[in-house]
Amino acid sequence: MSNTGSTGPNTELREMGTLDITDSRTKKTYQSKILQGGVEGDTAVRAMDLRQIKTAPGEFGLMTYDPAFMNTASCKSAITFIDGDKGILRYRGYPIEQLAEKATFLEVAWLLRNGELPTQSEYDGWVHDITYHTYVHENIKTFLQGFRYDAHPMSMLCSAVAAMSSFYPEAKAIHDPEQRNISIVRLLAKLPTLAAFCYRHVKGLPFIYPDNDLSYVENFLSMVARMSESKYEGNPVFVKALEILFILHADHEQNCSTSAVRAVGSSQVDPFSAVAAGVAALYGPLHGGANEQVLRMIKEIEHPNNVAGFIDDVKSGKGARLMGFGHRVYKSYDPRAKIVKQLADEVFKQVGMDKDLEIALKLEEAALNDEYFISRKLYPNVDFYTGLIYRSMAFPTDFFTVLFAVARTAGWLAQWEEMLNDKEQKIARPRQIYVGYGERGYSTKLTNPFPKVGKDSARP
Ligand code: ACO
């Protein structure tokens, strides 16, 4: 059973000073407390403090305008710390480098959720529970078989995770710690099974059931790759590499998909539906879909000699962006990218260096020495090398983001539960600044409001 109420660090925001704001319209001065979280946490003022700033009593009051949440903290969180300028990433205080080197993925999943590393008996129970729940209802197989042979596995996974909500209607009881726990265990346990089934369907291969004698990662590889052998034995270099990649991808604070899980979860929907929203957000090419796009970009470049021309096209805006470069938060080297690059070296020792890796290395070198990328602080992100590793492990390109989703489920669930336990959180509902027409009268431009479409116009 999980520990849902860890004592942990003090999560209250501390008052550090005050901010005086003078409204030039009224010449009135208002005061807002400057708040800080954690030992090295960021400072902020409460956006709601601005609401008191008005020119007349009936007015709504001042809001902040922040498209894409460039400078808005939507929550307090004790899970993941990032210092984007220094290239630091920690889960619950532990540096990502140490976790990647020494921990297992399930140990990290426990840590993310509970705030502390598990004891041996906690870990044994956690591994047992997750292993015990790896099977999915047989109807899920029929459901997945309904997809076309060329369906993108991320759209299959998104639908399958959402469909799981219908198999566990009791998961709606999100305020019941028992129900919350079993839903979290089920999601972590079944995501690899669903992901592997998506893969097998696209490949036209029979589904392989979980093997509960294997570790989390090895079992996943078995469900993906096993053919006629009676017992699957994974390549230890690949098993270790995937364990590390899962740890690196397990959480990354308030990114697009995590914010989607929190926002959808804030409506108090069940966690299967909230996590399906996370999978949908991750699918996008500017987020988790970037690892797939990196490989497609490398294929398009075709030869190391074409790298310089490609970089020129990126800079002039003629071509696409350099995929796998840049990050909203990291304005120096992404610490995960450093680890992934080392990992790539180890995996390539096994499978051999190839032209695509040569192109990637040349791209990285060209970009890191180019004023355009230096001045914009664009460095390789985690996705730059992961695609190359996945491909060398024989995963098809459109499966890369699925691997990311399996790992990120640990973070989504920890963040979802943290949100539910946060008394300050309510249903997410941003404001807008309306810039459309003022009121105007309706006068139709139609002459026939119900045109006939015709019986022969239906298309599948
Ligand atoms: N290639 C070329 N130019 C870039 C790139 C890139 N990869 N990324 C940003 N820029 C440029 C922009 O054109 C812009 O230039 P300008 O100031 O001359 O207009 C400047 O850098 C700032 O870019 P923004 O889009 O404002 O930066 P933002 O923080 O919004 O974007 C993002 C971050 C989406 C990750 C962006 O860097 C990008 O599109 N990268 C490529 C996709 C990618 O690798 N995504 C994975 C992110 S990691 C993850 O999700 C796991």
Boltz pocket constraint, residues with backbone or C-beta under 6 A from the ligand:
constraints:
  - pocket:
      binder: B
      contacts: [[A, 285], [A, 286], [A, 287], [A, 288], [A, 290], [A, 314], [A, 320], [A, 321], [A, 322], [A, 323], [A, 324], [A, 325], [A, 326], [A, 327], [A, 328], [A, 329], [A, 376], [A, 378], [A, 381], [A, 382], [A, 383]]
      max_distance: 6.0
